Amino acid sequence: MPETPPAIELVGIDKRFGAVHANKDIHLSVAKGSIHGIIGENGAGKSTLMSILYGFYHADAGEIRVDGRPTQIRTSQDAIVAGIGMVHQHFMLVENFTVLENVVLGAEGGATLGKGVAKVRTALKKLSDDYQLEVDPDAVVEELPVGLQQRVEILKAMVRGAEILILDEPTGVLTPAEADHLFKVLRVLKEQGKTVVLITHKLREIMAITDTVSVMRRGEMVATRKTADTTVEELAELMVGRRVLLRVQKGAAHPGEVLLSVRGLTVRDGRGVTMVDDVSFDVRAGEIVGIAGVAGNGQSELLECIAGIRRQSAGQVFVAGTEVSPKVGPDALRRLGLAHIPEDRHHMGLVLAFEEYENAILGYHDDPKLLKGPFLDIDACRRDAEEKIAKYDIRPPNCRLKTANFSGGNQQKIVVAREIERDPKVLIIGQPTRGVDIGAIEFIHRRIVEMRDAGKAILLVSVELDEIRSLADRILVMFAGRVVGEETPEAGEQALGLLMAGIAA
């Protein structure tokens, strides 16, 4: 029997963006009916390579083969015709449309829509049953949790006949339970003969779900391994080009005075629903307090209230001994010494249309060092940004580049650098390493521990339980808006998991 050709072959793919050589003579072969992982640091060229395969970019040189046949892919429509679908890191959905309306977009089937809608509704039902992708076709997308929104993206690709599915950082916005369900879906897709290309920076996921893994570094493909024949340590070293510490190294905490105090805090959302319910705790100088919990249990609202973005309905917040009234906003809090790394860098941490140096001073643009009289000193702002770029290894090292053109992990570094380098007394952090590669995770974790050791009070929220256990000196667990328990980092996953589920350990 003739050998089955690979589902995808990329031969000599090369791509430049001005001076940035994003992909350098890339060769990649993906076996049909397999799950193939592609890993690399932020800015390694993974997403660029997949965007070429999906027709968003056109390679400067090289060839794409699908099922052994040379294939011209100049648009996403060409990719869809070739049987390729893509689920992007940031979903491409119309939030105020229903699931069905989002899936129908681009596959309307005629001016009257009736036949197209009926056909897609039938297809959605079959795909939902076949691949465990259950979702209500009449639900409005903005009302769905993130995990279900991702299912809609997968269904969009499947309805269009995708035999090859590319997922770009698919678990970056998912809870552990949602990620587990996604992996079940991917295994079912593989069993049905589909081919999956998984771009991720999470090495445990690579080891758990993939058959083969390819490693990119600084635009080049440096290695391909059978997953069963490699280790997390080897992959980390291949990604970064040096040995990487996979565990946080820190000494014992030496807590001092209380710098952040929360008393009886209650926060309601715009619908009047209580999201934070009578929460009290302290964070002292020289300690990291972690908040664990399944996403949606009030952690986000708690951080936003402490940061002055959302008003409390009751209770008090004290920063460095000063009570913060509900009317005090982020600017006044910064002057008290509070810095905030928000959970959602796109909506709350950055203005993507701004250049990097403009984002590097957001919220601190009244610093006298950045002013010339009443006006910004642009040269001083750019020098400040260039210092942060060098210190935090932000890539590409160009303060004049639009922030939208940086990878997600490098965007996160821009936010982290801006807040930490202001030397705050209190640092509150939401999801510090969401969408960040292993080398950058090591760097950010080290900076957080250095802040603790310098006597700062740090409040950390993360859905990554390993991250909480590695960094925190004390762990508070939130469920349904309340703090339901306090544990040490030595607490087992089971004990923390029971508290996170609202069951007394």
FENURHU-V154442 format. One record per residue. RES is the residue in three letters. OMEGA is omega in whole degrees, -180 to 180 (* if undefined). Layout:
[[RES,OMEGA] [RES,OMEGA]]
This chain:
[[MET,178] [PRO,-180] [GLU,179] [THR,180] [PRO,176] [PRO,175] [ALA,-179] [ILE,167] [GLU,172] [LEU,-173] [VAL,175] [GLY,-178] [ILE,-179] [ASP,-179] [LYS,175] [ARG,167] [PHE,-175] [GLY,-178] [ALA,-177] [VAL,178] [HIS,-170] [ALA,178] [ASN,-175] [LYS,173] [ASP,-175] [ILE,172] [HIS,-178] [LEU,176] [SER,-178] [VAL,-177] [ALA,178] [LYS,177] [GLY,180] [SER,170] [ILE,-173] [HIS,180] [GLY,172] [ILE,-177] [ILE,179] [GLY,177] [GLU,172] [ASN,-179] [GLY,-180] [ALA,178] [GLY,-178] [LYS,-177] [SER,176] [THR,-179] [LEU,-180] [MET,177] [SER,174] [ILE,179] [LEU,-179] [TYR,174] [GLY,176] [PHE,174] [TYR,175] [HIS,-178] [ALA,174] [ASP,179] [ALA,176] [GLY,-175] [GLU,174] [ILE,175] [ARG,177] [VAL,-175] [ASP,176] [GLY,-177] [ARG,173] [PRO,-174] [THR,175] [GLN,178] [ILE,-179] [ARG,179] [THR,177] [SER,177] [GLN,175] [ASP,180] [ALA,180] [ILE,179] [VAL,180] [ALA,178] [GLY,-179] [ILE,174] [GLY,-178] [MET,173] [VAL,-172] [HIS,179] [GLN,175] [HIS,-167] [PHE,-179] [MET,-177] [LEU,172] [VAL,-167] [GLU,-178] [ASN,171] [PHE,173] [THR,175] [VAL,-178] [LEU,-179] [GLU,178] [ASN,-178] [VAL,-179] [VAL,-177] [LEU,-179] [GLY,178] [ALA,-171] [GLU,175] [GLY,177] [GLY,-174] [ALA,-175] [THR,175] [LEU,-172] [GLY,-178] [LYS,-179] [GLY,-179] [VAL,-180] [ALA,180] [LYS,-179] [VAL,179] [ARG,178] [THR,-180] [ALA,179] [LEU,-180] [LYS,-179] [LYS,-179] [LEU,178] [SER,-179] [ASP,-175] [ASP,-170] [TYR,179] [GLN,-179] [LEU,-175] [GLU,176] [VAL,-179] [ASP,-177] [PRO,-178] [ASP,177] [ALA,176] [VAL,-171] [VAL,-175] [GLU,179] [GLU,-179] [LEU,172] [PRO,-173] [VAL,-179] [GLY,178] [LEU,175] [GLN,178] [GLN,176] [ARG,179] [VAL,178] [GLU,178] [ILE,179] [LEU,176] [LYS,-179] [ALA,-176] [MET,178] [VAL,-180] [ARG,173] [GLY,-178] [ALA,171] [GLU,179] [ILE,-176] [LEU,177] [ILE,177] [LEU,-177] [ASP,-179] [GLU,-171] [PRO,-177] [THR,-177] [GLY,-178] [VAL,-176] [LEU,170] [THR,177] [PRO,180] [ALA,178] [GLU,178] [ALA,178] [ASP,180] [HIS,178] [LEU,-179] [PHE,176] [LYS,179] [VAL,-178] [LEU,178] [ARG,177] [VAL,178] [LEU,179] [LYS,179] [GLU,180] [GLN,176] [GLY,178] [LYS,178] [THR,-177] [VAL,172] [VAL,-173] [LEU,175] [ILE,-180] [THR,173] [HIS,-175] [LYS,-172] [LEU,178] [ARG,178] [GLU,177] [ILE,-178] [MET,-175] [ALA,-166] [ILE,-170] [THR,172] [ASP,-176] [THR,179] [VAL,175] [SER,-175] [VAL,175] [MET,176] [ARG,178] [ARG,173] [GLY,-178] [GLU,173] [MET,-171] [VAL,-179] [ALA,168] [THR,-177] [ARG,163] [LYS,-174] [THR,-178] [ALA,-175] [ASP,-178] [THR,180] [THR,176] [VAL,-178] [GLU,180] [GLU,-179] [LEU,179] [ALA,-180] [GLU,178] [LEU,-179] [MET,-169] [VAL,-178] [GLY,178] [ARG,177] [ARG,-176] [VAL,174] [LEU,-178] [LEU,176] [ARG,180] [VAL,176] [GLN,179] [LYS,177] [GLY,179] [ALA,177] [ALA,176] [HIS,-175] [PRO,178] [GLY,-177] [GLU,177] [VAL,178] [LEU,175] [LEU,-179] [SER,179] [VAL,-176] [ARG,174] [GLY,-173] [LEU,176] [THR,-179] [VAL,176] [ARG,179] [ASP,-176] [GLY,179] [ARG,-178] [GLY,180] [VAL,179] [THR,-179] [MET,174] [VAL,-168] [ASP,172] [ASP,-176] [VAL,177] [SER,173] [PHE,176] [ASP,170] [VAL,-175] [ARG,172] [ALA,176] [GLY,175] [GLU,175] [ILE,175] [VAL,180] [GLY,174] [ILE,179] [ALA,178] [GLY,174] [VAL,-179] [ALA,178] [GLY,-179] [ASN,173] [GLY,-178] [GLN,-178] [SER,-179] [GLU,178] [LEU,179] [LEU,-178] [GLU,179] [CYS,180] [ILE,-179] [ALA,178] [GLY,-178] [ILE,-178] [ARG,-178] [ARG,174] [GLN,174] [SER,178] [ALA,176] [GLY,-175] [GLN,173] [VAL,178] [PHE,176] [VAL,-179] [ALA,176] [GLY,-179] [THR,178] [GLU,179] [VAL,-179] [SER,179] [PRO,-177] [LYS,-179] [VAL,-178] [GLY,-177] [PRO,-178] [ASP,179] [ALA,179] [LEU,177] [ARG,-180] [ARG,176] [LEU,177] [GLY,179] [LEU,176] [ALA,-172] [HIS,170] [ILE,-172] [PRO,179] [GLU,-174] [ASP,-175] [ARG,-176] [HIS,-175] [HIS,-173] [MET,-175] [GLY,-173] [LEU,165] [VAL,-169] [LEU,-180] [ALA,179] [PHE,172] [GLU,-175] [GLU,-176] [TYR,178] [GLU,177] [ASN,-177] [ALA,-180] [ILE,-177] [LEU,-179] [GLY,-179] [TYR,-175] [HIS,176] [ASP,177] [ASP,-179] [PRO,180] [LYS,-178] [LEU,-175] [LEU,170] [LYS,-171] [GLY,180] [PRO,-174] [PHE,174] [LEU,172] [ASP,-172] [ILE,179] [ASP,179] [ALA,179] [CYS,-179] [ARG,176] [ARG,178] [ASP,180] [ALA,-179] [GLU,176] [GLU,179] [LYS,179] [ILE,-179] [ALA,-176] [LYS,-176] [TYR,177] [ASP,178] [ILE,-175] [ARG,-7] [PRO,-176] [PRO,-174] [ASN,-177] [CYS,179] [ARG,-180] [LEU,175] [LYS,-176] [THR,178] [ALA,-176] [ASN,173] [PHE,174] [SER,-177] [GLY,-179] [GLY,178] [ASN,172] [GLN,179] [GLN,179] [LYS,178] [ILE,-180] [VAL,-179] [VAL,-180] [ALA,-178] [ARG,-175] [GLU,-176] [ILE,-176] [GLU,175] [ARG,175] [ASP,-179] [PRO,173] [LYS,-177] [VAL,179] [LEU,175] [ILE,-169] [ILE,173] [GLY,177] [GLN,-171] [PRO,-174] [THR,178] [ARG,179] [GLY,-175] [VAL,-177] [ASP,-170] [ILE,178] [GLY,179] [ALA,176] [ILE,179] [GLU,-179] [PHE,-178] [ILE,178] [HIS,-180] [ARG,180] [ARG,179] [ILE,178] [VAL,177] [GLU,177] [MET,177] [ARG,-176] [ASP,176] [ALA,175] [GLY,178] [LYS,174] [ALA,-173] [ILE,174] [LEU,-172] [LEU,173] [VAL,177] [SER,174] [VAL,178] [GLU,-176] [LEU,177] [ASP,180] [GLU,179] [ILE,-176] [ARG,-179] [SER,-172] [LEU,-169] [ALA,171] [ASP,172] [ARG,-179] [ILE,170] [LEU,179] [VAL,179] [MET,174] [PHE,178] [ALA,174] [GLY,-178] [ARG,170] [VAL,-173] [VAL,179] [GLY,174] [GLU,-178] [GLU,172] [THR,178] [PRO,-180] [GLU,179] [ALA,-179] [GLY,178] [GLU,-178] [GLN,-180] [ALA,178] [LEU,-180] [GLY,178] [LEU,177] [LEU,-180] [MET,179] [ALA,179] [GLY,-180] [ILE,-179] [ALA,-178] [ALA,*]]
